[in-house]
Structure formats: structure tokens, C-alpha cells
Amino acid sequence: MRFATAAIRAFQAPDPETGAVIPPIYQTSTFAQISPGEHKGFDYTRSANPNRFALEGVLAELEGGTHALCYTTGIGALSSLCFALFKPGDHLVVSDNVYGGTHRFLTHVLSTYNVDVEFVDMTEPSNVEAAIKPNTRLVYMESPTNPLLKILDIERLVAIARGAKTDKPIITCLDNTFASPWLQKPLKLGVDIVLQSTTKYIAGHSDVLGGALILKDESHYETLEFHQKTIGATPDPFACWLTLRGVKTLAVRMKLHCDNALAIARHLERHPAVETVIYPGLESHPQHALAKRQMKGGYGGVVSIRLKGDEATTCRFAQDLKLFTLAESLGGVESLINHPCRMTHKSVPEDERNSIGITGNLLRLSIGIEDVDDLIDDLEQALARL
Ligand SMILES: *Cc1c(COP(=O)(O)O)cnc(C)c1O
């Protein structure tokens, strides 16, 4: 099945008992057993549930993996991955520009377990080569990055991790949340494990949280599946059902997100009150050629801008918008605006924020699928007040 068909049909056959076209929500914590230890594939919902089974099947299919594992949130997926992979004394190489919550987990939780967490600018692949040590266990990437939309050369970074001489083979993981599997297939580019915050584009309606790890190696699957049920950050049946409901329209939503975002990026690039527009689909983006090669069908729905003005002016602009809601998160059908310094990336220390470019005049726009002319009108009226 091709992408849009799989999103609607894979693992989603009508319920054999009743013919219900949409499989029911199996809102149960436990399952009747035939004899002690003998059951129909499900014993307790933390370990397995039909709604989670269906969602995991679809996500594996869409990312081109053999297995997917779902979690309560994207950060639940990240923490479960880290607890499964790391032993005290191990070393992690991670992109310096990652989601704020990822940065917070790695620096404030994982590092207290005596794991050496090293942030590097991965847009220069030789930095990764230089950072790898014999005890490096994981290379963790994000592309496009949040909120600066840097693009990493995934194949090149995977080749560096593969070629490194380390005690154990390095595992590579890429957070594919911003691209979604519709735009980018990291597993096909050689990455071992894809992380998704399904809260964003996959569920797509800002009404449910979730995370997933998608992979293609049987031994990684066994390790992670054991930790999934043992750590216990597994989603409830209704969250899985809602997420699967969102997945069905992923392809059509992503096309609109990308079209609207490109139109808005081009429009803002010409506006005199805007200092810079960061969007991988613009020719002015420093890694536009790489993005074009690595992503298929568009460049995503997030556009970041820097205004000509200070932090206070920038915050006022964000509040003057009427259609764009001032809120964290992204990837929903409705447009949102976020001030990274004061919101999503507040936990990143100020000097670190400044050094990577998360400045007071930076805004991150999550472009929804409303009529693009209404979105442009809204931006215009708020820009006119500056
Ligand atoms: C939101 C987000 C996460 C975390 O996901 P939650 O579901 O909020 O825990 C991780 N990575 C990226 C890129 C995100 O945008």
C-alpha cells in the first residue's frame, strides 16, 4: 500500500465481530484468559492493547520500519529509549539545537545517572566525528531542528556513527517530529531508530499526547519492547484511538501545512519589518539544497522569524495576532505562535540560547491548514502595528 492508503487501511480492517468500520476503543485494563497464561494475544493493557497494536502497526508501516512502540508522550519515548540503552559511564552525542524538553531531560535527568551528555553543532558533521569516544552509545539527531529549522545531513552522520571505532556499535536515533514520515524517512537513510512526538503532526488536532519509536532491527525491538512495558510509559487505549483517527488524514494535512507555510515564508521574506525568515523551503535557507534532497513533498509547517525589534516588541506582535493562537506545541490544524525564549526553550540557559541563535526577537510559527489568505491578513495587521 502507498502512504495515504496505508494511513487509512493498514491494521484498520473492520471489527470482525460486529462489522464496525472503525474498530472500537478497547477501554479495558485487563483481558480474560482461556487457561492460566493462555490468552488471545492480550493480557494486560500496559503490555499490549488492540488499539495500541493497530497504531503501532500503522506507524511502523508509514516510517518504513518493521516495528513501532508507542508511549504516553514524545518525552516518554525519549526517556524509555535512554533507560533502555544507557549504563552509567556511557556517552551520548546530541545535536545542540533540540526540542527544549529533550534538552531538559538529557541535562537534568539522564546526566544524573552518570551518562556523559555532549551537545554538538551537527550541521558540521566533522563535529560529530570529533566528539565520538570509545564509550559513545548513541548519536541523537533532530532534523529539521526546533526552533531554528537547521537541516542535518542524515546519511553523512549515520556513516560517521557506523564507521566509528567504539566499544559497542553506536546506535543512531533521529527525532522526525517536524518532518513527519510523510516528508522524511530516516530509516531509509540508515538511521536505526526514529522518534516521533505523535502529539504534533501525526495526531494533528492538538487534542491528544503521544510518542513513538519506530525501528527495523529485531534485537533493538526486543530490548525496547521489554523496557516499554517495564518502565510503563504506555498510552491508554483512547489516546491510541484518537491518534489513529488523526493519522488517517496525515498526507492531506501535510500537503496543506507545507503549501501554507511556503506561501507565508515567501510573503514574510518581503516584509520590511521582518529581519529574517527561516524556512528550509526558501532558497535563502543555508541548507536548502540538502533539505530538497532529503525531504520529499515539502518542507514542513513550521516557519521561524526574527523581527526587527527587541524582545518586548516581538512579544507584543505575538499578542496582536488574532488567528494565530499564542501557545506551545505545533502540528495541529490550527495555527499557533510561540516565543521560544519565554516558552518552549525557557529551560535552556540564556547564554546557550544566545549562542545557538534563540534570541529575544525570534518567533516560531506553526502554520495550520486554515485559508492561507486569512493567515496572511492576520500577520499583516499585526506587522502594521509595529
Ligand atoms: C513536542 C516535541 C517533543 C516532545 O513531545 P511530547 O509529546 O510533548 O512529549 C519532542 N521532539 C520534538 C521535536 C517536539 O516538537
The ligand as an SDF file (V2000), in Angstrom:
LIG
                    3D

 15 15  0  0  0  0  0  0  0  0999 V2000
    6.9510   18.2440   21.1930 C   0  0  0  0  0  0  0  0  0  0  0  0
    8.2210   17.6420   20.7980 C   0  0  0  0  0  0  0  0  0  0  0  0
    8.7830   16.6010   21.5470 C   0  0  0  0  0  0  0  0  0  0  0  0
    8.1590   16.1020   22.8360 C   0  0  0  0  0  0  0  0  0  0  0  0
    6.9390   15.5050   22.6340 O   0  0  0  0  0  0  0  0  0  0  0  0
    5.7800   15.4650   23.7660 P   0  0  0  0  0  0  0  0  0  0  0  0
    4.7420   14.6290   23.1110 O   0  0  0  0  0  0  0  0  0  0  0  0
    5.3730   16.8690   24.0280 O   0  0  0  0  0  0  0  0  0  0  0  0
    6.3810   14.8330   24.9670 O   0  0  0  0  0  0  0  0  0  0  0  0
    9.9610   16.0460   21.1100 C   0  0  0  0  0  0  0  0  0  0  0  0
   10.5720   16.4930   19.9850 N   0  0  0  0  0  0  0  0  0  0  0  0
   10.0660   17.4940   19.2440 C   0  0  0  0  0  0  0  0  0  0  0  0
   10.7960   17.9360   18.0120 C   0  0  0  0  0  0  0  0  0  0  0  0
    8.8780   18.1040   19.6210 C   0  0  0  0  0  0  0  0  0  0  0  0
    8.3960   19.1120   18.8830 O   0  0  0  0  0  0  0  0  0  0  0  0
  1  2  1  0
  2  3  1  0
  2 14  2  0
  3  4  1  0
  3 10  2  0
  4  5  1  0
  5  6  1  0
  6  7  2  0
  6  8  1  0
  6  9  1  0
 10 11  1  0
 11 12  2  0
 12 13  1  0
 12 14  1  0
 14 15  1  0
M  END
$$$$
